[in-house]
Amino acid sequence: MSNVFVNLINISLPLCNVIFQDKERDLAAKNHTVAPFFSSALSALSTLATAEKNYASFMYLGPKGFLRKDSSLKSTYEALANEFQRLEEKHYITPVSTPTMSPSSSCRTPSPPSTLPSPSPVSGSSEVSGSAASSISTASSVRGSTYNYYGEDVLENLASHLCGQLLSYVRARLKAMEFYEKLYSMSSNRFMKFDLLLNIITDIVKTNVKYFHHPLLSPLKSSFSFECESLAKLLEAEVHMQNWRFLPSLLCLHDAHSKLGAWMAIPRELKKSTGNTYRTQPSTVLYNWLRTLKGALVSKFSLYFHEILSKQTIPVDMKSYCTKNTYDYFSKITSFQKRYDVACVAIVLDTNGLEHYGGHGYNYPEKVFEAPKGLDSFPPIVSYPPNCFSQEKYMLHWPSVVMIMNNKEQEIRNTDTAVSIFDPRMNATYFMSKIEARMTLVVIFETKKTERDTHIHRFMHLLCTQLRGNKLFSSLKPGSK
């Protein structure tokens, strides 16, 4: 009995094999080795395994039925929460009336009489340490007869304790579901509030760090922690990049990469430690989506900090590294500039109110930098041709660029299409589009251009939307394009 319960606990993972679990549960019930309490617990575990697979596939973000019976994943987890709470509070002990009860009428086989004094019954609320097997071998209980039933109370106390911890796990899952739903709903906004999302997922991590910590639940604990912590690090990297912080962005991306790798290694470690022969499931939709998000942020990092990164290697290698990214933004900018004879393409940073701004690359934390003023408060962080604004020819455009950004701030922020201004004095046309709060995409032509040029607007719109990541977050919904 103990092996059945422990094995089922160990394989109740998002990557579990549900068929194997159901077969083992049904086989145990057929052989009369499962008491009603354990039968309920095993059924709940089987339901949990199925719910976890649906959770990892984002099925709950799909279209909801109208005037249909509520069969949503949320209601499944809520029902599981009620069941685990009930199992935690109440044991279903099979009564034993006589010492000569036949095996067919009892879920347990009596042990031989013992001359040792009977230990006092173990309280149902006490926590049992160690494995189930060691617990069975060190405790016994007498129920109305001279026979001892080794491990009866101990195993049920352990199972009750685990159900209580699974209750906390299910509640944590419900919180995570609410977060993904909010993440998806916010993707319809032009500018997502990543700082708010970061606070929510960080709170989920901190709240559940002390829950469902039993060694038998370590795979569940690790899986949940790696999922939420990697997502938190990715969102934190997004916030740092929006404020153009080089080192914090880099460290967050590295942490997220490490956690995603450790998460994928859990099934292999579990198989090695338990000796189970069930087939490891392929990576889930959830895991693949997080890897895609990481790839998109690495691409964004490579663009925003392209100048400092390119100084660490030769141009050929830098180009090769960028082509391996999910999006090679710099190559897109280069191709657009050459194809349409653009004078300059730049991403401009608004440093007003930005703390610890010190220019490109890493800065010593305790070094004090004077806040930039005037034209210097809008530095180009990316430009093509490279370093073009260090040349006098392009510097002549900069006062016009900054003036337009200040005067047309609300228009640039609130429109999906690029705002275009022709300056007859400079005989130049400026196109501007807001990427995010502090970042503005600027395209400069040293000639008069029509504001209806679809090629320019299409390039700027695609580049800005990809950098914002709205489409990626909207892809959380199954079937979305």
C-alpha positions as CSV (number, residue, x, y, z in Angstrom):
1,M,0.0,0.0,0.0
2,S,2.8,2.4,0.9
3,N,4.5,1.9,-2.4
4,V,1.4,2.6,-4.3
5,F,0.7,5.9,-2.5
6,V,4.4,7.1,-2.6
7,N,4.8,6.3,-6.3
8,L,1.6,8.2,-7.1
9,I,2.8,11.2,-5.2
10,N,6.1,11.1,-7.0
11,I,4.6,11.0,-10.5
12,S,1.9,13.7,-9.9
13,L,3.8,16.2,-11.9
14,P,2.8,18.5,-14.8
15,L,4.8,16.1,-17.0
16,C,3.3,13.0,-15.4
17,N,2.0,9.9,-17.1
18,V,-1.7,9.9,-16.1
19,I,-2.4,6.5,-17.7
20,F,0.2,4.8,-15.6
21,Q,-1.2,6.4,-12.5
22,D,-4.7,5.3,-13.2
23,K,-3.7,1.8,-13.9
24,E,-1.8,1.5,-10.6
25,R,-4.7,3.0,-8.7
26,D,-7.2,0.6,-10.3
27,L,-5.0,-2.4,-9.7
28,A,-4.6,-1.6,-6.0
29,A,-8.4,-1.2,-5.7
30,K,-9.0,-4.5,-7.4
31,N,-6.6,-6.3,-5.1
32,H,-8.4,-4.9,-2.0
33,T,-5.2,-3.1,-0.9
34,V,-6.7,0.4,-0.7
35,A,-8.8,1.7,2.2
36,P,-11.6,4.2,1.4
37,F,-9.4,7.1,2.6
38,F,-6.6,6.1,0.2
39,S,-9.1,5.4,-2.6
40,S,-10.3,9.0,-2.3
41,A,-6.8,10.4,-2.0
42,L,-5.6,8.4,-5.1
43,S,-8.6,9.6,-7.1
44,A,-7.9,13.2,-6.1
45,L,-4.2,12.7,-7.3
46,S,-5.4,11.3,-10.6
47,T,-7.7,14.3,-11.1
48,L,-4.8,16.6,-10.1
49,A,-2.5,15.0,-12.7
50,T,-5.1,15.6,-15.4
51,A,-5.7,19.2,-14.3
52,E,-1.9,19.8,-14.4
53,K,-1.7,18.7,-18.0
54,N,-4.5,21.1,-18.9
55,Y,-2.9,23.9,-16.9
56,A,0.4,23.4,-18.7
57,S,-1.4,23.6,-22.1
58,F,-3.2,26.9,-21.2
59,M,-6.5,25.2,-21.8
60,Y,-8.2,27.5,-19.3
61,L,-7.4,30.5,-21.4
62,G,-9.5,29.1,-24.3
63,P,-13.0,30.3,-25.2
64,K,-15.6,29.8,-22.4
65,G,-18.9,28.0,-23.1
66,F,-22.2,29.9,-22.8
67,L,-25.0,28.4,-20.7
68,R,-23.1,25.2,-20.2
69,K,-22.2,23.2,-17.2
70,D,-19.1,24.7,-15.5
71,S,-16.4,22.3,-16.4
72,S,-13.6,24.8,-16.4
73,L,-10.1,24.1,-15.1
74,K,-10.7,26.6,-12.3
75,S,-13.7,24.7,-11.0
76,T,-11.7,21.5,-11.2
77,Y,-8.9,23.0,-9.0
78,E,-11.5,24.5,-6.6
79,A,-13.1,21.0,-6.3
80,L,-9.7,19.5,-5.6
81,A,-9.1,22.1,-2.9
82,N,-12.3,21.1,-1.2
83,E,-11.4,17.4,-1.5
84,F,-7.9,17.8,-0.2
85,Q,-9.2,19.9,2.7
86,R,-11.7,17.2,3.6
87,L,-9.0,14.5,3.4
88,E,-6.7,16.5,5.6
89,E,-9.4,16.9,8.3
90,K,-10.9,13.4,8.3
91,H,-9.5,9.9,8.1
92,Y,-11.4,6.9,6.7
93,I,-10.1,4.1,8.9
94,T,-11.5,0.7,8.0
95,P,-13.1,-0.7,11.2
96,V,-11.7,-4.1,12.5
97,S,-14.2,-6.0,14.6
98,T,-12.5,-9.3,15.3
99,P,-8.9,-10.6,15.0
100,T,-10.0,-13.4,12.7
101,M,-11.4,-11.1,10.0
102,S,-10.7,-12.6,6.5
103,P,-8.5,-10.7,4.0
104,S,-11.5,-10.2,1.8
105,S,-13.4,-8.2,4.4
106,S,-10.6,-5.9,5.4
107,C,-8.3,-3.6,3.6
108,R,-5.4,-4.6,5.8
109,T,-3.8,-7.9,6.8
110,P,-3.4,-8.4,10.6
111,S,0.1,-8.8,11.9
112,P,1.1,-11.6,14.3
113,P,0.4,-11.1,18.0
114,S,3.2,-9.2,19.8
115,T,4.2,-9.2,23.4
116,L,5.6,-5.7,23.1
117,P,3.6,-2.9,24.7
118,S,1.4,-1.1,22.3
119,P,2.4,2.4,21.5
120,S,-0.1,5.2,22.0
121,P,-2.1,6.2,18.9
122,V,-0.5,8.9,16.7
123,S,-2.5,12.1,16.4
124,G,-4.1,12.8,13.1
125,S,-2.6,16.3,13.0
126,S,1.0,15.4,13.8
127,E,3.6,15.6,11.0
128,V,5.4,12.5,10.1
129,S,9.0,12.8,9.1
130,G,11.0,10.4,6.9
131,S,9.7,8.1,4.2
132,A,6.4,6.2,4.3
133,A,8.3,2.9,4.4
134,S,10.3,3.8,7.5
135,S,7.1,5.1,9.2
136,I,5.4,1.8,8.6
137,S,8.2,-0.2,10.2
138,T,8.4,1.9,13.3
139,A,4.8,2.4,14.4
140,S,1.7,0.3,15.1
141,S,-1.8,0.7,16.4
142,V,-4.3,-1.7,18.2
143,R,-7.9,-1.4,17.2
144,G,-10.3,-3.5,19.4
145,S,-8.2,-6.7,19.3
146,T,-4.9,-8.3,20.4
147,Y,-3.5,-7.8,16.8
148,N,-1.3,-4.9,15.8
149,Y,-1.7,-3.3,12.5
150,Y,1.7,-1.8,11.7
151,G,1.7,1.7,10.1
152,E,-2.1,2.1,10.1
153,D,-2.2,5.5,11.8
154,V,1.2,6.5,10.7
155,L,0.5,6.0,7.0
156,E,-2.9,7.7,7.2
157,N,-1.4,10.6,9.2
158,L,1.3,11.0,6.5
159,A,-1.3,10.9,3.7
160,S,-3.5,13.4,5.6
161,H,-0.5,15.7,6.0
162,L,0.3,15.4,2.3
163,C,-3.3,16.3,1.4
164,G,-3.0,19.4,3.5
165,Q,0.1,20.4,1.6
166,L,-1.5,19.6,-1.7
167,L,-4.3,21.9,-0.7
168,S,-1.8,24.7,-0.5
169,Y,-0.4,23.7,-3.9
170,V,-3.8,23.8,-5.5
171,R,-4.5,27.2,-4.1
172,A,-1.1,28.4,-5.5
173,R,-2.1,27.0,-8.9
174,L,-5.3,29.0,-8.8
175,K,-3.3,32.2,-8.1
176,A,-1.0,31.3,-11.0
177,M,-4.0,30.8,-13.3
178,E,-5.3,34.2,-12.3
179,F,-1.9,35.7,-13.1
180,Y,-1.8,34.2,-16.6
181,E,-5.3,35.4,-17.3
182,K,-4.3,38.9,-16.3
183,L,-1.2,38.6,-18.4
184,Y,-3.3,37.7,-21.4
185,S,-5.9,40.4,-20.8
186,M,-3.2,43.1,-20.5
187,S,-1.8,42.1,-23.9
188,S,-4.6,44.0,-25.6
189,N,-3.3,47.2,-24.1
190,R,-0.8,49.1,-26.2
191,F,1.6,49.5,-23.3
192,M,1.7,46.6,-20.8
193,K,2.3,47.4,-17.1
194,F,5.2,45.0,-16.5
195,D,6.1,46.5,-13.2
196,L,2.5,45.7,-11.9
197,L,2.8,42.2,-13.4
198,L,6.2,41.7,-11.7
199,N,4.8,42.6,-8.3
200,I,2.0,40.1,-8.7
201,I,4.2,37.1,-9.7
202,T,6.8,38.1,-7.1
203,D,4.1,38.0,-4.4
204,I,3.0,34.5,-5.5
205,V,6.6,33.3,-5.2
206,K,7.1,34.8,-1.8
207,T,3.8,33.6,-0.5
208,N,4.3,30.0,-1.4
209,V,8.0,29.6,-0.7
210,K,7.1,28.0,2.7
211,Y,4.2,25.8,1.5
212,F,4.0,22.2,0.2
213,H,7.6,21.5,1.3
214,H,7.3,17.8,2.2
215,P,10.2,15.7,0.6
216,L,7.6,13.5,-1.2
217,L,6.3,16.7,-2.9
218,S,9.7,18.1,-3.9
219,P,9.1,17.5,-7.6
220,L,5.8,19.6,-7.4
221,K,7.5,22.2,-5.3
222,S,10.5,22.5,-7.6
223,S,8.3,22.6,-10.7
224,F,6.1,25.3,-9.3
225,S,9.1,27.3,-8.1
226,F,11.0,27.1,-11.3
227,E,8.0,28.1,-13.3
228,C,7.1,31.2,-11.2
229,E,10.7,32.3,-10.5
230,S,11.7,32.1,-14.2
231,L,8.7,34.1,-15.2
232,A,9.4,36.6,-12.5
233,K,13.0,37.0,-13.7
234,L,11.9,37.4,-17.3
235,L,9.4,40.2,-16.4
236,E,12.1,41.8,-14.2
237,A,14.5,41.7,-17.2
238,E,11.8,43.5,-19.2
239,V,11.4,46.2,-16.6
240,H,15.2,46.7,-16.5
241,M,15.4,46.9,-20.2
242,Q,12.7,49.5,-20.4
243,N,14.8,51.6,-18.1
244,W,18.0,50.7,-20.0
245,R,19.8,49.0,-17.2
246,F,22.5,46.8,-18.7
247,L,23.8,44.6,-15.8
248,P,20.5,43.9,-14.0
249,S,18.9,42.9,-17.4
250,L,21.8,40.6,-18.1
251,L,21.7,38.9,-14.7
252,C,17.9,38.4,-14.8
253,L,18.1,36.8,-18.2
254,H,20.9,34.5,-17.0
255,D,18.9,33.5,-13.9
256,A,15.8,32.8,-16.0
257,H,17.9,30.6,-18.4
258,S,19.3,28.6,-15.5
259,K,15.9,28.1,-13.9
260,L,14.3,26.9,-17.1
261,G,17.2,24.5,-17.6
262,A,16.8,23.1,-14.0
263,W,13.0,22.8,-14.5
264,M,13.5,20.7,-17.6
265,A,15.9,18.4,-15.7
266,I,13.3,17.5,-13.0
267,P,11.8,14.5,-14.8
268,R,15.2,13.0,-15.5
269,E,16.3,13.5,-11.8
270,L,13.0,12.0,-10.6
271,K,13.4,9.0,-12.8
272,K,16.9,8.5,-11.6
273,S,16.0,8.8,-7.9
274,T,12.8,6.8,-7.8
275,G,13.6,4.1,-10.5
276,N,10.2,4.6,-12.1
277,T,10.1,3.4,-15.7
278,Y,7.3,5.7,-16.9
279,R,8.0,7.6,-20.2
280,T,9.1,11.2,-19.8
281,Q,6.6,13.5,-21.4
282,P,7.8,16.1,-24.0
283,S,8.1,19.7,-22.9
284,T,4.7,21.4,-22.3
285,V,3.1,24.4,-24.0
286,L,3.8,26.4,-20.9
287,Y,7.5,25.6,-20.9
288,N,7.9,26.2,-24.6
289,W,6.1,29.6,-24.2
290,L,8.5,30.6,-21.4
291,R,11.4,29.7,-23.6
292,T,10.0,31.7,-26.4
293,L,9.6,34.7,-24.1
294,K,13.2,34.3,-23.0
295,G,14.3,34.2,-26.6
296,A,12.3,37.4,-27.4
297,L,13.9,39.2,-24.5
298,V,17.4,38.1,-25.4
299,S,16.7,39.6,-28.9
300,K,15.5,42.8,-27.3
301,F,18.6,42.9,-25.1
302,S,20.9,42.4,-28.1
303,L,19.3,45.4,-29.8
304,Y,19.1,47.8,-26.8
305,F,22.7,47.1,-25.8
306,H,24.1,46.5,-29.3
307,E,26.7,49.2,-29.1
308,I,28.3,47.9,-25.9
309,L,28.0,44.2,-26.9
310,S,29.6,44.9,-30.3
311,K,32.7,46.3,-28.6
312,Q,33.3,42.8,-27.0
313,T,33.8,41.0,-30.2
314,I,34.6,41.5,-33.9
315,P,31.7,42.6,-36.3
316,V,31.5,39.3,-38.1
317,D,31.0,37.4,-34.8
318,M,28.5,40.0,-33.5
319,K,26.4,39.6,-36.7
320,S,26.5,35.8,-36.4
321,Y,25.3,36.0,-32.7
322,C,22.4,38.3,-33.7
323,T,21.3,36.0,-36.5
324,K,20.9,33.2,-33.9
325,N,18.4,35.2,-31.9
326,T,14.6,34.8,-32.2
327,Y,14.5,38.3,-33.8
328,D,17.5,39.8,-35.5
329,Y,16.4,43.4,-35.0
330,F,19.6,45.1,-36.0
331,S,19.7,43.3,-39.4
332,K,16.1,44.4,-40.0
333,I,17.1,48.0,-39.3
334,T,20.2,47.7,-41.5
335,S,18.2,46.3,-44.4
336,F,15.5,48.9,-44.1
337,Q,18.0,51.8,-44.0
338,K,19.8,50.6,-47.1
339,R,16.7,49.7,-49.1
340,Y,14.9,53.0,-48.7
341,D,17.9,55.3,-48.5
342,V,17.2,56.4,-44.9
343,A,19.6,58.9,-43.5
344,C,19.4,57.5,-40.0
345,V,17.4,55.0,-37.9
346,A,17.6,55.4,-34.1
347,I,16.1,54.4,-30.8
348,V,16.1,57.4,-28.4
349,L,16.0,57.1,-24.7
350,D,14.2,59.7,-22.5
351,T,16.4,60.0,-19.4
352,N,14.2,62.5,-17.5
353,G,13.5,61.1,-14.1
354,L,15.7,58.0,-14.8
355,E,17.9,57.2,-11.8
356,H,21.5,56.1,-12.0
357,Y,21.8,56.9,-15.8
358,G,25.5,56.6,-16.8
359,G,25.5,55.8,-20.5
360,H,26.4,52.6,-22.3
361,G,27.4,49.5,-20.5
362,Y,28.2,48.7,-16.8
363,N,28.7,51.5,-14.3
364,Y,30.2,51.2,-10.9
365,P,27.2,51.3,-8.4
366,E,28.7,54.0,-6.1
367,K,29.8,56.3,-8.9
368,V,27.8,59.5,-9.0
369,F,26.6,60.7,-12.4
370,E,25.3,64.1,-13.1
371,A,21.8,64.0,-14.6
372,P,21.9,64.9,-18.3
373,K,20.2,68.1,-19.4
374,G,18.8,69.6,-22.6
375,L,19.6,67.7,-25.7
376,D,21.7,65.3,-23.8
377,S,18.7,64.0,-21.9
378,F,17.5,62.3,-25.1
379,P,20.5,60.1,-26.1
380,P,20.3,57.7,-29.0
381,I,21.0,54.2,-27.6
382,V,20.8,52.5,-31.0
383,S,21.6,54.1,-34.3
384,Y,22.4,53.1,-37.9
385,P,24.7,54.0,-39.5
386,P,26.6,53.3,-36.3
387,N,27.5,56.3,-34.2
388,C,26.0,58.6,-36.8
389,F,25.1,61.2,-34.3
390,S,28.7,61.8,-33.4
391,Q,29.1,63.2,-36.9
392,E,28.3,66.9,-37.5
393,K,26.1,66.1,-40.5
394,Y,23.6,64.2,-38.4
395,M,24.0,66.3,-35.2
396,L,22.3,69.1,-37.1
397,H,19.1,67.0,-37.0
398,W,19.1,66.5,-33.3
399,P,17.5,69.8,-32.1
400,S,14.6,69.1,-34.4
401,V,14.3,65.5,-33.2
402,V,14.2,66.5,-29.5
403,M,11.8,69.4,-30.2
404,I,9.3,67.1,-32.0
405,M,9.5,64.5,-29.3
406,N,8.6,67.1,-26.7
407,N,5.9,68.9,-28.6
408,K,4.3,65.8,-30.1
409,E,4.7,63.6,-27.0
410,Q,1.0,62.8,-26.5
411,E,0.3,62.2,-30.2
412,I,3.3,59.9,-30.5
413,R,2.3,58.0,-27.4
414,N,-1.4,57.5,-28.3
415,T,-1.3,56.6,-32.0
416,D,-0.5,53.2,-33.5
417,T,0.9,54.7,-36.7
418,A,4.1,56.7,-36.9
419,V,3.9,60.5,-36.6
420,S,5.6,62.3,-39.5
421,I,6.9,65.9,-39.6
422,F,8.5,67.6,-42.5
423,D,11.0,70.4,-41.6
424,P,11.5,72.7,-44.6
425,R,14.4,74.5,-42.9
426,M,16.4,71.2,-42.8
427,N,14.7,69.7,-45.8
428,A,14.2,66.5,-43.8
429,T,11.2,64.3,-42.8
430,Y,11.1,62.8,-39.4
431,F,9.0,59.7,-38.5
432,M,8.5,58.8,-34.8
433,S,6.8,56.0,-33.0
434,K,6.7,55.1,-29.3
435,I,8.1,51.7,-28.5
436,E,7.5,52.0,-24.7
437,A,7.4,54.7,-22.1
438,R,11.1,55.8,-22.4
439,M,11.9,54.5,-25.9
440,T,11.1,56.2,-29.2
441,L,11.9,54.9,-32.7
442,V,13.1,57.7,-35.0
443,V,13.5,57.5,-38.8
444,I,15.1,60.4,-40.6
445,F,15.0,61.1,-44.3
446,E,17.0,64.0,-45.8
447,T,14.2,64.7,-48.3
448,K,10.5,65.3,-48.3
449,K,8.5,62.0,-47.8
450,T,4.7,61.5,-47.9
451,E,3.2,60.6,-44.6
452,R,1.2,57.8,-46.3
453,D,4.3,55.8,-47.3
454,T,3.1,52.3,-46.3
455,H,6.6,50.8,-46.3
456,I,7.9,53.2,-43.6
457,H,4.8,52.8,-41.4
458,R,4.8,49.0,-41.8
459,F,8.4,48.7,-40.8
460,M,8.0,51.0,-37.8
461,H,4.8,49.3,-36.6
462,L,6.2,45.8,-36.8
463,L,9.4,46.7,-35.0
464,C,7.6,48.5,-32.2
465,T,5.0,45.8,-31.6
466,Q,7.6,43.0,-31.6
467,L,9.7,44.9,-29.1
468,R,6.7,45.5,-26.9
469,G,5.9,41.8,-27.0
470,N,2.1,42.2,-27.0
471,K,1.6,39.5,-29.7
472,L,3.7,37.0,-27.7
473,F,1.6,37.6,-24.6
474,S,-1.6,37.3,-26.6
475,S,-0.4,33.9,-27.9
476,L,-1.1,32.5,-24.4
477,K,-4.6,31.8,-25.6
478,P,-4.8,28.4,-27.4
479,G,-5.4,28.8,-31.1
480,S,-4.4,32.5,-31.3
481,K,-2.3,33.7,-34.2
